[in-house]
Amino acid sequence: MKSTPRTRAKADGLEPEYRFDYPKAKPNRFAGATQPGAVAVLLDPDVAQVFKNGHSVNAALRALLTTMPAANVRRKL
């Protein structure tokens, strides 16, 4: 069997090609925790120190929404 020569990684550390081993794949354990229509957002570290969970972030954003003019707030369908 002929082996293919291994190419060097680029300067950014990424290989030109990756082979994914599907039989070893595991299901996403967080997939069931999200609700349909939800959006995942990454918080900056300084903000994450204040808001420890999604409930506190949502409460702050809902409070902010009450201060916005009604024309700028999207209504749920």
PDB file of N, CA, C and O in Angstrom:
ATOM      1  N   MET A   1       0.840  -1.174   0.000  1.00  0.00           N
ATOM      2  CA  MET A   1       0.000   0.000   0.000  1.00  0.00           C
ATOM      3  C   MET A   1       0.887   1.240   0.000  1.00  0.00           C
ATOM      4  O   MET A   1       1.842   1.336   0.771  1.00  0.00           O
ATOM      5  N   LYS A   2       0.567   2.156  -0.849  1.00  0.00           N
ATOM      6  CA  LYS A   2       1.363   3.353  -0.993  1.00  0.00           C
ATOM      7  C   LYS A   2       0.857   4.426  -0.017  1.00  0.00           C
ATOM      8  O   LYS A   2      -0.340   4.705   0.044  1.00  0.00           O
ATOM      9  N   SER A   3       1.758   5.006   0.724  1.00  0.00           N
ATOM     10  CA  SER A   3       1.342   6.061   1.656  1.00  0.00           C
ATOM     11  C   SER A   3       1.519   7.418   0.992  1.00  0.00           C
ATOM     12  O   SER A   3       2.424   7.620   0.182  1.00  0.00           O
ATOM     13  N   THR A   4       0.642   8.336   1.350  1.00  0.00           N
ATOM     14  CA  THR A   4       0.733   9.677   0.797  1.00  0.00           C
ATOM     15  C   THR A   4       1.657  10.508   1.665  1.00  0.00           C
ATOM     16  O   THR A   4       1.609  10.400   2.890  1.00  0.00           O
ATOM     17  N   PRO A   5       2.494  11.332   1.061  1.00  0.00           N
ATOM     18  CA  PRO A   5       3.403  12.149   1.863  1.00  0.00           C
ATOM     19  C   PRO A   5       2.615  13.185   2.670  1.00  0.00           C
ATOM     20  O   PRO A   5       1.650  13.772   2.181  1.00  0.00           O
ATOM     21  N   ARG A   6       3.037  13.390   3.884  1.00  0.00           N
ATOM     22  CA  ARG A   6       2.389  14.354   4.769  1.00  0.00           C
ATOM     23  C   ARG A   6       2.896  15.753   4.443  1.00  0.00           C
ATOM     24  O   ARG A   6       4.104  15.985   4.382  1.00  0.00           O
ATOM     25  N   THR A   7       1.975  16.678   4.235  1.00  0.00           N
ATOM     26  CA  THR A   7       2.380  18.044   3.926  1.00  0.00           C
ATOM     27  C   THR A   7       2.538  18.832   5.210  1.00  0.00           C
ATOM     28  O   THR A   7       1.916  18.507   6.221  1.00  0.00           O
ATOM     29  N   ARG A   8       3.339  19.831   5.179  1.00  0.00           N
ATOM     30  CA  ARG A   8       3.566  20.663   6.351  1.00  0.00           C
ATOM     31  C   ARG A   8       2.377  21.585   6.601  1.00  0.00           C
ATOM     32  O   ARG A   8       1.681  22.006   5.677  1.00  0.00           O
ATOM     33  N   ALA A   9       2.174  21.879   7.863  1.00  0.00           N
ATOM     34  CA  ALA A   9       1.093  22.796   8.224  1.00  0.00           C
ATOM     35  C   ALA A   9       1.444  24.193   7.737  1.00  0.00           C
ATOM     36  O   ALA A   9       2.615  24.565   7.660  1.00  0.00           O
ATOM     37  N   LYS A  10       0.420  24.954   7.412  1.00  0.00           N
ATOM     38  CA  LYS A  10       0.636  26.329   6.984  1.00  0.00           C
ATOM     39  C   LYS A  10       1.062  27.172   8.175  1.00  0.00           C
ATOM     40  O   LYS A  10       1.058  26.693   9.309  1.00  0.00           O
ATOM     41  N   ALA A  11       1.423  28.401   7.929  1.00  0.00           N
ATOM     42  CA  ALA A  11       1.875  29.295   8.987  1.00  0.00           C
ATOM     43  C   ALA A  11       0.788  29.539  10.030  1.00  0.00           C
ATOM     44  O   ALA A  11       1.101  29.850  11.179  1.00  0.00           O
ATOM     45  N   ASP A  12      -0.494  29.404   9.648  1.00  0.00           N
ATOM     46  CA  ASP A  12      -1.579  29.632  10.605  1.00  0.00           C
ATOM     47  C   ASP A  12      -1.865  28.393  11.449  1.00  0.00           C
ATOM     48  O   ASP A  12      -2.757  28.424  12.297  1.00  0.00           O
ATOM     49  N   GLY A  13      -1.128  27.302  11.234  1.00  0.00           N
ATOM     50  CA  GLY A  13      -1.292  26.107  12.041  1.00  0.00           C
ATOM     51  C   GLY A  13      -2.353  25.150  11.539  1.00  0.00           C
ATOM     52  O   GLY A  13      -2.593  24.122  12.172  1.00  0.00           O
ATOM     53  N   LEU A  14      -2.990  25.451  10.432  1.00  0.00           N
ATOM     54  CA  LEU A  14      -4.037  24.586   9.895  1.00  0.00           C
ATOM     55  C   LEU A  14      -3.473  23.677   8.813  1.00  0.00           C
ATOM     56  O   LEU A  14      -2.665  24.091   7.982  1.00  0.00           O
ATOM     57  N   GLU A  15      -3.915  22.445   8.847  1.00  0.00           N
ATOM     58  CA  GLU A  15      -3.526  21.501   7.802  1.00  0.00           C
ATOM     59  C   GLU A  15      -4.326  21.796   6.539  1.00  0.00           C
ATOM     60  O   GLU A  15      -5.419  22.355   6.637  1.00  0.00           O
ATOM     61  N   PRO A  16      -3.833  21.447   5.377  1.00  0.00           N
ATOM     62  CA  PRO A  16      -4.593  21.683   4.148  1.00  0.00           C
ATOM     63  C   PRO A  16      -5.847  20.815   4.064  1.00  0.00           C
ATOM     64  O   PRO A  16      -6.813  21.181   3.395  1.00  0.00           O
ATOM     65  N   GLU A  17      -5.834  19.659   4.746  1.00  0.00           N
ATOM     66  CA  GLU A  17      -6.991  18.773   4.713  1.00  0.00           C
ATOM     67  C   GLU A  17      -7.060  18.000   6.026  1.00  0.00           C
ATOM     68  O   GLU A  17      -6.037  17.585   6.570  1.00  0.00           O
ATOM     69  N   TYR A  18      -8.279  17.814   6.525  1.00  0.00           N
ATOM     70  CA  TYR A  18      -8.500  17.026   7.726  1.00  0.00           C
ATOM     71  C   TYR A  18      -9.446  15.884   7.384  1.00  0.00           C
ATOM     72  O   TYR A  18     -10.374  16.055   6.592  1.00  0.00           O
ATOM     73  N   ARG A  19      -9.214  14.736   7.971  1.00  0.00           N
ATOM     74  CA  ARG A  19     -10.096  13.586   7.760  1.00  0.00           C
ATOM     75  C   ARG A  19     -10.848  13.333   9.059  1.00  0.00           C
ATOM     76  O   ARG A  19     -10.242  13.057  10.094  1.00  0.00           O
ATOM     77  N   PHE A  20     -12.157  13.429   8.996  1.00  0.00           N
ATOM     78  CA  PHE A  20     -13.012  13.260  10.169  1.00  0.00           C
ATOM     79  C   PHE A  20     -13.412  11.805  10.299  1.00  0.00           C
ATOM     80  O   PHE A  20     -13.896  11.209   9.337  1.00  0.00           O
ATOM     81  N   ASP A  21     -13.219  11.223  11.471  1.00  0.00           N
ATOM     82  CA  ASP A  21     -13.557   9.830  11.724  1.00  0.00           C
ATOM     83  C   ASP A  21     -14.984   9.767  12.271  1.00  0.00           C
ATOM     84  O   ASP A  21     -15.188   9.857  13.481  1.00  0.00           O
ATOM     85  N   TYR A  22     -15.959   9.615  11.397  1.00  0.00           N
ATOM     86  CA  TYR A  22     -17.367   9.648  11.770  1.00  0.00           C
ATOM     87  C   TYR A  22     -17.774   8.568  12.782  1.00  0.00           C
ATOM     88  O   TYR A  22     -18.591   8.858  13.656  1.00  0.00           O
ATOM     89  N   PRO A  23     -17.254   7.354  12.707  1.00  0.00           N
ATOM     90  CA  PRO A  23     -17.651   6.351  13.709  1.00  0.00           C
ATOM     91  C   PRO A  23     -17.276   6.746  15.150  1.00  0.00           C
ATOM     92  O   PRO A  23     -17.911   6.287  16.100  1.00  0.00           O
ATOM     93  N   LYS A  24     -16.265   7.581  15.310  1.00  0.00           N
ATOM     94  CA  LYS A  24     -15.847   8.015  16.648  1.00  0.00           C
ATOM     95  C   LYS A  24     -16.580   9.278  17.113  1.00  0.00           C
ATOM     96  O   LYS A  24     -16.370   9.733  18.237  1.00  0.00           O
ATOM     97  N   ALA A  25     -17.423   9.838  16.273  1.00  0.00           N
ATOM     98  CA  ALA A  25     -18.127  11.080  16.605  1.00  0.00           C
ATOM     99  C   ALA A  25     -19.135  10.849  17.723  1.00  0.00           C
ATOM    100  O   ALA A  25     -19.743   9.782  17.817  1.00  0.00           O
ATOM    101  N   LYS A  26     -19.303  11.855  18.564  1.00  0.00           N
ATOM    102  CA  LYS A  26     -20.267  11.790  19.665  1.00  0.00           C
ATOM    103  C   LYS A  26     -21.353  12.832  19.416  1.00  0.00           C
ATOM    104  O   LYS A  26     -21.077  13.876  18.825  1.00  0.00           O
ATOM    105  N   PRO A  27     -22.571  12.569  19.851  1.00  0.00           N
ATOM    106  CA  PRO A  27     -23.628  13.563  19.662  1.00  0.00           C
ATOM    107  C   PRO A  27     -23.363  14.810  20.509  1.00  0.00           C
ATOM    108  O   PRO A  27     -22.712  14.739  21.551  1.00  0.00           O
ATOM    109  N   ASN A  28     -23.865  15.926  20.055  1.00  0.00           N
ATOM    110  CA  ASN A  28     -23.703  17.192  20.774  1.00  0.00           C
ATOM    111  C   ASN A  28     -24.550  17.151  22.035  1.00  0.00           C
ATOM    112  O   ASN A  28     -25.778  17.118  21.952  1.00  0.00           O
ATOM    113  N   ARG A  29     -23.919  17.154  23.195  1.00  0.00           N
ATOM    114  CA  ARG A  29     -24.671  17.053  24.453  1.00  0.00           C
ATOM    115  C   ARG A  29     -25.431  18.321  24.781  1.00  0.00           C
ATOM    116  O   ARG A  29     -26.304  18.304  25.649  1.00  0.00           O
ATOM    117  N   PHE A  30     -25.124  19.421  24.110  1.00  0.00           N
ATOM    118  CA  PHE A  30     -25.806  20.681  24.362  1.00  0.00           C
ATOM    119  C   PHE A  30     -26.953  20.945  23.397  1.00  0.00           C
ATOM    120  O   PHE A  30     -27.702  21.903  23.586  1.00  0.00           O
ATOM    121  N   ALA A  31     -27.107  20.125  22.377  1.00  0.00           N
ATOM    122  CA  ALA A  31     -28.113  20.366  21.346  1.00  0.00           C
ATOM    123  C   ALA A  31     -29.523  20.357  21.918  1.00  0.00           C
ATOM    124  O   ALA A  31     -30.354  21.152  21.481  1.00  0.00           O
ATOM    125  N   GLY A  32     -29.819  19.507  22.858  1.00  0.00           N
ATOM    126  CA  GLY A  32     -31.157  19.437  23.430  1.00  0.00           C
ATOM    127  C   GLY A  32     -31.484  20.594  24.360  1.00  0.00           C
ATOM    128  O   GLY A  32     -32.652  20.819  24.674  1.00  0.00           O
ATOM    129  N   ALA A  33     -30.477  21.328  24.804  1.00  0.00           N
ATOM    130  CA  ALA A  33     -30.689  22.418  25.750  1.00  0.00           C
ATOM    131  C   ALA A  33     -31.171  23.702  25.073  1.00  0.00           C
ATOM    132  O   ALA A  33     -31.678  24.600  25.746  1.00  0.00           O
ATOM    133  N   THR A  34     -31.022  23.798  23.779  1.00  0.00           N
ATOM    134  CA  THR A  34     -31.430  25.013  23.090  1.00  0.00           C
ATOM    135  C   THR A  34     -32.877  24.915  22.639  1.00  0.00           C
ATOM    136  O   THR A  34     -33.374  23.836  22.315  1.00  0.00           O
ATOM    137  N   GLN A  35     -33.530  26.043  22.626  1.00  0.00           N
ATOM    138  CA  GLN A  35     -34.916  26.107  22.185  1.00  0.00           C
ATOM    139  C   GLN A  35     -34.946  26.527  20.720  1.00  0.00           C
ATOM    140  O   GLN A  35     -34.051  27.240  20.267  1.00  0.00           O
ATOM    141  N   PRO A  36     -35.956  26.098  19.976  1.00  0.00           N
ATOM    142  CA  PRO A  36     -36.054  26.520  18.576  1.00  0.00           C
ATOM    143  C   PRO A  36     -36.122  28.041  18.478  1.00  0.00           C
ATOM    144  O   PRO A  36     -36.865  28.682  19.221  1.00  0.00           O
ATOM    145  N   GLY A  37     -35.356  28.609  17.573  1.00  0.00           N
ATOM    146  CA  GLY A  37     -35.327  30.050  17.402  1.00  0.00           C
ATOM    147  C   GLY A  37     -34.318  30.751  18.291  1.00  0.00           C
ATOM    148  O   GLY A  37     -34.114  31.957  18.153  1.00  0.00           O
ATOM    149  N   ALA A  38     -33.684  30.030  19.197  1.00  0.00           N
ATOM    150  CA  ALA A  38     -32.683  30.625  20.079  1.00  0.00           C
ATOM    151  C   ALA A  38     -31.413  30.911  19.293  1.00  0.00           C
ATOM    152  O   ALA A  38     -31.120  30.243  18.302  1.00  0.00           O
ATOM    153  N   VAL A  39     -30.662  31.910  19.745  1.00  0.00           N
ATOM    154  CA  VAL A  39     -29.409  32.289  19.113  1.00  0.00           C
ATOM    155  C   VAL A  39     -28.306  32.230  20.162  1.00  0.00           C
ATOM    156  O   VAL A  39     -28.460  32.767  21.259  1.00  0.00           O
ATOM    157  N   ALA A  40     -27.204  31.586  19.832  1.00  0.00           N
ATOM    158  CA  ALA A  40     -26.061  31.522  20.737  1.00  0.00           C
ATOM    159  C   ALA A  40     -25.196  32.760  20.538  1.00  0.00           C
ATOM    160  O   ALA A  40     -24.922  33.160  19.407  1.00  0.00           O
ATOM    161  N   VAL A  41     -24.769  33.365  21.643  1.00  0.00           N
ATOM    162  CA  VAL A  41     -23.956  34.581  21.599  1.00  0.00           C
ATOM    163  C   VAL A  41     -22.769  34.399  22.531  1.00  0.00           C
ATOM    164  O   VAL A  41     -22.926  33.903  23.647  1.00  0.00           O
ATOM    165  N   LEU A  42     -21.586  34.794  22.085  1.00  0.00           N
ATOM    166  CA  LEU A  42     -20.404  34.749  22.928  1.00  0.00           C
ATOM    167  C   LEU A  42     -20.244  36.091  23.638  1.00  0.00           C
ATOM    168  O   LEU A  42     -20.269  37.146  23.004  1.00  0.00           O
ATOM    169  N   LEU A  43     -20.081  36.039  24.944  1.00  0.00           N
ATOM    170  CA  LEU A  43     -19.888  37.248  25.728  1.00  0.00           C
ATOM    171  C   LEU A  43     -18.400  37.506  25.906  1.00  0.00           C
ATOM    172  O   LEU A  43     -17.613  36.568  26.035  1.00  0.00           O
ATOM    173  N   ASP A  44     -18.018  38.771  25.913  1.00  0.00           N
ATOM    174  CA  ASP A  44     -16.645  39.119  26.229  1.00  0.00           C
ATOM    175  C   ASP A  44     -16.384  38.769  27.686  1.00  0.00           C
ATOM    176  O   ASP A  44     -17.315  38.764  28.491  1.00  0.00           O
ATOM    177  N   PRO A  45     -15.132  38.473  28.042  1.00  0.00           N
ATOM    178  CA  PRO A  45     -14.830  38.042  29.404  1.00  0.00           C
ATOM    179  C   PRO A  45     -15.299  39.016  30.492  1.00  0.00           C
ATOM    180  O   PRO A  45     -15.771  38.583  31.543  1.00  0.00           O
ATOM    181  N   ASP A  46     -15.174  40.329  30.249  1.00  0.00           N
ATOM    182  CA  ASP A  46     -15.602  41.294  31.267  1.00  0.00           C
ATOM    183  C   ASP A  46     -17.115  41.278  31.463  1.00  0.00           C
ATOM    184  O   ASP A  46     -17.597  41.488  32.576  1.00  0.00           O
ATOM    185  N   VAL A  47     -17.854  41.035  30.409  1.00  0.00           N
ATOM    186  CA  VAL A  47     -19.311  40.955  30.503  1.00  0.00           C
ATOM    187  C   VAL A  47     -19.710  39.633  31.157  1.00  0.00           C
ATOM    188  O   VAL A  47     -20.649  39.593  31.953  1.00  0.00           O
ATOM    189  N   ALA A  48     -19.006  38.562  30.829  1.00  0.00           N
ATOM    190  CA  ALA A  48     -19.311  37.248  31.396  1.00  0.00           C
ATOM    191  C   ALA A  48     -19.087  37.218  32.901  1.00  0.00           C
ATOM    192  O   ALA A  48     -19.696  36.399  33.590  1.00  0.00           O
ATOM    193  N   GLN A  49     -18.233  38.087  33.430  1.00  0.00           N
ATOM    194  CA  GLN A  49     -18.028  38.147  34.878  1.00  0.00           C
ATOM    195  C   GLN A  49     -19.261  38.680  35.587  1.00  0.00           C
ATOM    196  O   GLN A  49     -19.525  38.322  36.735  1.00  0.00           O
ATOM    197  N   VAL A  50     -20.021  39.537  34.905  1.00  0.00           N
ATOM    198  CA  VAL A  50     -21.218  40.123  35.508  1.00  0.00           C
ATOM    199  C   VAL A  50     -22.415  39.195  35.318  1.00  0.00           C
ATOM    200  O   VAL A  50     -23.179  38.964  36.254  1.00  0.00           O
ATOM    201  N   PHE A  51     -22.577  38.667  34.115  1.00  0.00           N
ATOM    202  CA  PHE A  51     -23.713  37.805  33.798  1.00  0.00           C
ATOM    203  C   PHE A  51     -23.257  36.357  33.859  1.00  0.00           C
ATOM    204  O   PHE A  51     -22.556  35.885  32.965  1.00  0.00           O
ATOM    205  N   LYS A  52     -23.648  35.663  34.897  1.00  0.00           N
ATOM    206  CA  LYS A  52     -23.172  34.297  35.120  1.00  0.00           C
ATOM    207  C   LYS A  52     -23.960  33.242  34.365  1.00  0.00           C
ATOM    208  O   LYS A  52     -23.480  32.120  34.201  1.00  0.00           O
ATOM    209  N   ASN A  53     -25.179  33.578  33.894  1.00  0.00           N
ATOM    210  CA  ASN A  53     -25.970  32.581  33.174  1.00  0.00           C
ATOM    211  C   ASN A  53     -26.882  33.277  32.169  1.00  0.00           C
ATOM    212  O   ASN A  53     -26.994  34.503  32.153  1.00  0.00           O
ATOM    213  N   GLY A  54     -27.523  32.480  31.341  1.00  0.00           N
ATOM    214  CA  GLY A  54     -28.395  33.017  30.295  1.00  0.00           C
ATOM    215  C   GLY A  54     -29.608  33.746  30.844  1.00  0.00           C
ATOM    216  O   GLY A  54     -30.099  34.690  30.224  1.00  0.00           O
ATOM    217  N   HIS A  55     -30.095  33.318  32.004  1.00  0.00           N
ATOM    218  CA  HIS A  55     -31.268  33.972  32.594  1.00  0.00           C
ATOM    219  C   HIS A  55     -30.968  35.426  32.955  1.00  0.00           C
ATOM    220  O   HIS A  55     -31.807  36.301  32.741  1.00  0.00           O
ATOM    221  N   SER A  56     -29.787  35.690  33.497  1.00  0.00           N
ATOM    222  CA  SER A  56     -29.449  37.066  33.870  1.00  0.00           C
ATOM    223  C   SER A  56     -29.232  37.938  32.636  1.00  0.00           C
ATOM    224  O   SER A  56     -29.576  39.120  32.642  1.00  0.00           O
ATOM    225  N   VAL A  57     -28.671  37.368  31.592  1.00  0.00           N
ATOM    226  CA  VAL A  57     -28.485  38.125  30.343  1.00  0.00           C
ATOM    227  C   VAL A  57     -29.841  38.456  29.734  1.00  0.00           C
ATOM    228  O   VAL A  57     -30.073  39.592  29.321  1.00  0.00           O
ATOM    229  N   ASN A  58     -30.742  37.469  29.674  1.00  0.00           N
ATOM    230  CA  ASN A  58     -32.066  37.700  29.105  1.00  0.00           C
ATOM    231  C   ASN A  58     -32.843  38.726  29.918  1.00  0.00           C
ATOM    232  O   ASN A  58     -33.545  39.555  29.338  1.00  0.00           O
ATOM    233  N   ALA A  59     -32.740  38.694  31.242  1.00  0.00           N
ATOM    234  CA  ALA A  59     -33.441  39.665  32.085  1.00  0.00           C
ATOM    235  C   ALA A  59     -32.948  41.080  31.800  1.00  0.00           C
ATOM    236  O   ALA A  59     -33.747  42.012  31.706  1.00  0.00           O
ATOM    237  N   ALA A  60     -31.636  41.241  31.663  1.00  0.00           N
ATOM    238  CA  ALA A  60     -31.076  42.572  31.376  1.00  0.00           C
ATOM    239  C   ALA A  60     -31.504  43.056  29.992  1.00  0.00           C
ATOM    240  O   ALA A  60     -31.837  44.229  29.826  1.00  0.00           O
ATOM    241  N   LEU A  61     -31.501  42.177  29.012  1.00  0.00           N
ATOM    242  CA  LEU A  61     -31.908  42.573  27.663  1.00  0.00           C
ATOM    243  C   LEU A  61     -33.399  42.901  27.596  1.00  0.00           C
ATOM    244  O   LEU A  61     -33.798  43.831  26.895  1.00  0.00           O
ATOM    245  N   ARG A  62     -34.219  42.146  28.317  1.00  0.00           N
ATOM    246  CA  ARG A  62     -35.651  42.454  28.337  1.00  0.00           C
ATOM    247  C   ARG A  62     -35.909  43.803  29.003  1.00  0.00           C
ATOM    248  O   ARG A  62     -36.775  44.558  28.560  1.00  0.00           O
ATOM    249  N   ALA A  63     -35.169  44.107  30.058  1.00  0.00           N
ATOM    250  CA  ALA A  63     -35.301  45.416  30.702  1.00  0.00           C
ATOM    251  C   ALA A  63     -34.894  46.530  29.738  1.00  0.00           C
ATOM    252  O   ALA A  63     -35.529  47.584  29.699  1.00  0.00           O
ATOM    253  N   LEU A  64     -33.854  46.298  28.973  1.00  0.00           N
ATOM    254  CA  LEU A  64     -33.413  47.277  27.980  1.00  0.00           C
ATOM    255  C   LEU A  64     -34.459  47.459  26.889  1.00  0.00           C
ATOM    256  O   LEU A  64     -34.670  48.573  26.410  1.00  0.00           O
ATOM    257  N   LEU A  65     -35.116  46.373  26.493  1.00  0.00           N
ATOM    258  CA  LEU A  65     -36.152  46.464  25.464  1.00  0.00           C
ATOM    259  C   LEU A  65     -37.314  47.361  25.888  1.00  0.00           C
ATOM    260  O   LEU A  65     -37.934  48.009  25.045  1.00  0.00           O
ATOM    261  N   THR A  66     -37.613  47.404  27.184  1.00  0.00           N
ATOM    262  CA  THR A  66     -38.716  48.251  27.642  1.00  0.00           C
ATOM    263  C   THR A  66     -38.398  49.728  27.500  1.00  0.00           C
ATOM    264  O   THR A  66     -39.312  50.551  27.480  1.00  0.00           O
ATOM    265  N   THR A  67     -37.122  50.085  27.401  1.00  0.00           N
ATOM    266  CA  THR A  67     -36.735  51.484  27.251  1.00  0.00           C
ATOM    267  C   THR A  67     -36.680  51.935  25.799  1.00  0.00           C
ATOM    268  O   THR A  67     -36.535  53.126  25.521  1.00  0.00           O
ATOM    269  N   MET A  68     -36.795  50.993  24.878  1.00  0.00           N
ATOM    270  CA  MET A  68     -36.695  51.311  23.451  1.00  0.00           C
ATOM    271  C   MET A  68     -38.048  51.713  22.892  1.00  0.00           C
ATOM    272  O   MET A  68     -39.075  51.213  23.352  1.00  0.00           O
ATOM    273  N   PRO A  69     -38.073  52.601  21.916  1.00  0.00           N
ATOM    274  CA  PRO A  69     -39.345  52.948  21.273  1.00  0.00           C
ATOM    275  C   PRO A  69     -39.969  51.703  20.640  1.00  0.00           C
ATOM    276  O   PRO A  69     -39.261  50.818  20.159  1.00  0.00           O
ATOM    277  N   ALA A  70     -41.280  51.648  20.645  1.00  0.00           N
ATOM    278  CA  ALA A  70     -42.012  50.468  20.171  1.00  0.00           C
ATOM    279  C   ALA A  70     -41.714  50.129  18.716  1.00  0.00           C
ATOM    280  O   ALA A  70     -41.762  48.956  18.345  1.00  0.00           O
ATOM    281  N   ALA A  71     -41.406  51.126  17.876  1.00  0.00           N
ATOM    282  CA  ALA A  71     -41.140  50.885  16.457  1.00  0.00           C
ATOM    283  C   ALA A  71     -39.858  50.079  16.259  1.00  0.00           C
ATOM    284  O   ALA A  71     -39.721  49.386  15.251  1.00  0.00           O
ATOM    285  N   ASN A  72     -38.923  50.156  17.194  1.00  0.00           N
ATOM    286  CA  ASN A  72     -37.645  49.461  17.054  1.00  0.00           C
ATOM    287  C   ASN A  72     -37.665  48.054  17.634  1.00  0.00           C
ATOM    288  O   ASN A  72     -36.731  47.284  17.407  1.00  0.00           O
ATOM    289  N   VAL A  73     -38.701  47.707  18.374  1.00  0.00           N
ATOM    290  CA  VAL A  73     -38.766  46.404  19.013  1.00  0.00           C
ATOM    291  C   VAL A  73     -39.510  45.441  18.113  1.00  0.00           C
ATOM    292  O   VAL A  73     -40.628  45.724  17.683  1.00  0.00           O
ATOM    293  N   ARG A  74     -38.894  44.296  17.825  1.00  0.00           N
ATOM    294  CA  ARG A  74     -39.548  43.281  17.003  1.00  0.00           C
ATOM    295  C   ARG A  74     -40.564  42.536  17.848  1.00  0.00           C
ATOM    296  O   ARG A  74     -40.290  42.192  18.998  1.00  0.00           O
ATOM    297  N   ARG A  75     -41.700  42.294  17.301  1.00  0.00           N
ATOM    298  CA  ARG A  75     -42.749  41.561  17.991  1.00  0.00           C
ATOM    299  C   ARG A  75     -42.625  40.078  17.682  1.00  0.00           C
ATOM    300  O   ARG A  75     -42.239  39.706  16.574  1.00  0.00           O
ATOM    301  N   LYS A  76     -42.951  39.226  18.654  1.00  0.00           N
ATOM    302  CA  LYS A  76     -42.962  37.790  18.419  1.00  0.00           C
ATOM    303  C   LYS A  76     -44.137  37.454  17.515  1.00  0.00           C
ATOM    304  O   LYS A  76     -45.213  38.041  17.633  1.00  0.00           O
ATOM    305  N   LEU A  77     -43.923  36.515  16.621  1.00  0.00           N
ATOM    306  CA  LEU A  77     -45.002  36.089  15.721  1.00  0.00           C
ATOM    307  C   LEU A  77     -45.807  34.995  16.345  1.00  0.00           C
ATOM    308  O   LEU A  77     -46.760  34.507  15.737  1.00  0.00           O
TER     309      LEU A  77
END
